[in-house]
Amino acid sequence: MSVNVFYDPRTLAELRTALASMEGEGYVVAGCTDFLAKRNGKYWHADTLVSVANVAELKEITLHEDRLTIGAACVHHQVARNEYVRKYFPGLADACGNVGSPQIRNRGTIGGSLANSSPAGDMLPALLTLDAGVVIADGAEGDITVKLDDFVQENGKTILRPGQALAFIELPLPKENRVCAFSKLGERAYVTIAKINTAISLEVEDGVIRRPLVTLGAVARRSFFSAAGAAALEGQPLTEATFDALAAVLAGEIEKAIPTRETMPYKRAAIRGVVDDLYHLLKERAGV
Ligand SMILES: Cc1cc2nc3c(=O)[nH]c(=O)nc-3n(C[C@H](O)[C@H](O)[C@H](O)COP(=O)(O)OP(=O)(O)OC[C@H]3O[C@@H](n4cnc5c(N)ncnc54)[C@H](O)[C@@H]3O)c2cc1C
């Protein structure tokens, strides 16, 4: 490898200056678990490399009156253990707590996962159901806030431009009756890339489900909201029968998303187990 200039900013202000100075072939990196894996031991070159790993503000999780702010450089282990994440967003704690291995969870960041935007990544399906927004630090133009759904495009692409870094993830605090959960299926229990990852958030009001959000990951070029899945839950009681019906709808979504992929019949059947996990988690969290 060869790197002409390496910036290791310690504050957000220093990061903005470094971003504004990026020239030529430049990369923003964090834990490098994906960045180096993608280069696969081969020679690579960067004119400018900017690390966000030591930016103090980006390593913090802060509770505000109306939202939780998670710095992009927070590692999965930190997010999974955080008391506010566990209290308000246990679905995100589920997702971060199951990423890779302890080594990956101690090194890989939540921001790196979103910037990498792998179709099988666990952060996107979990965070979409939490109505997440992201703050982009731009060396020249200042901060830009967008919905996460608009930030991630397809197959490893985002709207980030040269001279920009993902700085924060913003999660509006949920209503008291809103619960969320995440579940994934892989080949092994640990260090496994998801074959399916699914998240749900919903409110339980007068005994029925209201305003559900359902996402499906690892079955398309990007995790997506399932409107049909949400419709199967809206107005229904939080029961096994309702989630059986949801599983049938999501099986149909998978068939539609990857009709010719050879793993489709397996994924179409396996979604039932993932939905069953979600049912039990949501039922427990909703206390019904
Ligand atoms: C063995 C192994 C197992 C894994 N298991 C899982 C798993 O179970 N679930 C899962 O979801 N992922 C998994 N991953 C993927 C990966 O670890 C995570 O996506 C991780 O969170 C990436 O974070 P990072 O800080 O290491 O990113 P990096 O590798 O540093 O960066 C990843 C990409 O994002 C860019 N980038 C990083 N941070 C920023 C930023 N703040 N702003 C702009 N661009 C940025 C980099 O340029 C690069 O393109 C695994 C990876 C490995 C190697």
The ligand as an SDF file (V2000), in Angstrom:
LIG
                    3D

 53 58  0  0  0  0  0  0  0  0999 V2000
  -15.0820  -11.2740    9.6080 C   0  0  0  0  0  0  0  0  0  0  0  0
  -16.1070  -10.2040    9.3970 C   0  0  0  0  0  0  0  0  0  0  0  0
  -17.3990  -10.4100    9.8850 C   0  0  0  0  0  0  0  0  0  0  0  0
  -18.3710   -9.4270    9.7000 C   0  0  0  0  0  0  0  0  0  0  0  0
  -19.6410   -9.6580   10.1850 N   0  0  0  0  0  0  0  0  0  0  0  0
  -20.6060   -8.7510    9.9820 C   0  0  0  0  0  0  0  0  0  0  0  0
  -21.9480   -8.9930   10.4540 C   0  0  0  0  0  0  0  0  0  0  0  0
  -22.2710  -10.0160   11.0680 O   0  0  0  0  0  0  0  0  0  0  0  0
  -22.8810   -8.0330   10.2070 N   0  0  0  0  0  0  0  0  0  0  0  0
  -22.5830   -6.8740    9.5480 C   0  0  0  0  0  0  0  0  0  0  0  0
  -23.4840   -6.0390    9.3590 O   0  0  0  0  0  0  0  0  0  0  0  0
  -21.3140   -6.6160    9.1120 N   0  0  0  0  0  0  0  0  0  0  0  0
  -20.3380   -7.5270    9.3000 C   0  0  0  0  0  0  0  0  0  0  0  0
  -19.0750   -7.2800    8.8390 N   0  0  0  0  0  0  0  0  0  0  0  0
  -18.8290   -6.0460    8.1110 C   0  0  0  0  0  0  0  0  0  0  0  0
  -18.1140   -4.9120    8.9180 C   0  0  0  0  0  0  0  0  0  0  0  0
  -17.3880   -5.3500    9.9770 O   0  0  0  0  0  0  0  0  0  0  0  0
  -19.0570   -3.8690    9.4210 C   0  0  0  0  0  0  0  0  0  0  0  0
  -19.7850   -3.3690    8.3560 O   0  0  0  0  0  0  0  0  0  0  0  0
  -18.2760   -2.7330   10.1230 C   0  0  0  0  0  0  0  0  0  0  0  0
  -19.1980   -2.0660   10.9290 O   0  0  0  0  0  0  0  0  0  0  0  0
  -17.5650   -1.7600    9.2130 C   0  0  0  0  0  0  0  0  0  0  0  0
  -17.0440   -0.7160   10.0010 O   0  0  0  0  0  0  0  0  0  0  0  0
  -15.5530   -0.1980    9.9170 P   0  0  0  0  0  0  0  0  0  0  0  0
  -15.4550    0.8900   10.9090 O   0  0  0  0  0  0  0  0  0  0  0  0
  -14.5820   -1.3020   10.0430 O   0  0  0  0  0  0  0  0  0  0  0  0
  -15.5480    0.3810    8.4310 O   0  0  0  0  0  0  0  0  0  0  0  0
  -14.3030    0.5640    7.4520 P   0  0  0  0  0  0  0  0  0  0  0  0
  -13.8360   -0.7610    7.0120 O   0  0  0  0  0  0  0  0  0  0  0  0
  -13.3110    1.4940    8.0240 O   0  0  0  0  0  0  0  0  0  0  0  0
  -15.0400    1.3070    6.2430 O   0  0  0  0  0  0  0  0  0  0  0  0
  -16.0310    0.6600    5.4800 C   0  0  0  0  0  0  0  0  0  0  0  0
  -16.3920    1.5740    4.2940 C   0  0  0  0  0  0  0  0  0  0  0  0
  -17.0330    2.7440    4.7620 O   0  0  0  0  0  0  0  0  0  0  0  0
  -16.2130    3.9120    4.5240 C   0  0  0  0  0  0  0  0  0  0  0  0
  -16.3100    4.6700    5.7870 N   0  0  0  0  0  0  0  0  0  0  0  0
  -16.0860    4.2090    7.0500 C   0  0  0  0  0  0  0  0  0  0  0  0
  -16.4450    5.1260    7.9620 N   0  0  0  0  0  0  0  0  0  0  0  0
  -16.8990    6.1930    7.2750 C   0  0  0  0  0  0  0  0  0  0  0  0
  -17.4330    7.4530    7.6660 C   0  0  0  0  0  0  0  0  0  0  0  0
  -17.6250    7.7920    8.9570 N   0  0  0  0  0  0  0  0  0  0  0  0
  -17.8030    8.3170    6.6960 N   0  0  0  0  0  0  0  0  0  0  0  0
  -17.6440    7.9910    5.3890 C   0  0  0  0  0  0  0  0  0  0  0  0
  -17.1710    6.8110    4.9440 N   0  0  0  0  0  0  0  0  0  0  0  0
  -16.7990    5.9060    5.8870 C   0  0  0  0  0  0  0  0  0  0  0  0
  -14.8440    3.4010    4.1330 C   0  0  0  0  0  0  0  0  0  0  0  0
  -14.2120    4.2160    3.1720 O   0  0  0  0  0  0  0  0  0  0  0  0
  -15.1790    2.0490    3.5150 C   0  0  0  0  0  0  0  0  0  0  0  0
  -15.5930    2.2100    2.1750 O   0  0  0  0  0  0  0  0  0  0  0  0
  -18.0720   -8.2310    9.0200 C   0  0  0  0  0  0  0  0  0  0  0  0
  -16.7640   -8.0250    8.5490 C   0  0  0  0  0  0  0  0  0  0  0  0
  -15.7990   -8.9870    8.7340 C   0  0  0  0  0  0  0  0  0  0  0  0
  -14.4070   -8.7230    8.2210 C   0  0  0  0  0  0  0  0  0  0  0  0
  1  2  1  0
  2  3  1  0
  2 52  2  0
  3  4  2  0
  4  5  1  0
  4 50  1  0
  5  6  2  0
  6  7  1  0
  6 13  1  0
  7  8  2  0
  7  9  1  0
  9 10  1  0
 10 11  2  0
 10 12  1  0
 12 13  2  0
 13 14  1  0
 14 15  1  0
 14 50  1  0
 15 16  1  0
 16 17  1  0
 16 18  1  0
 18 19  1  0
 18 20  1  0
 20 21  1  0
 20 22  1  0
 22 23  1  0
 23 24  1  0
 24 25  2  0
 24 26  1  0
 24 27  1  0
 27 28  1  0
 28 29  2  0
 28 30  1  0
 28 31  1  0
 31 32  1  0
 32 33  1  0
 33 34  1  0
 33 48  1  0
 34 35  1  0
 35 36  1  0
 35 46  1  0
 36 37  1  0
 36 45  1  0
 37 38  2  0
 38 39  1  0
 39 40  1  0
 39 45  2  0
 40 41  1  0
 40 42  2  0
 42 43  1  0
 43 44  2  0
 44 45  1  0
 46 47  1  0
 46 48  1  0
 48 49  1  0
 50 51  2  0
 51 52  1  0
 52 53  1  0
M  END
$$$$
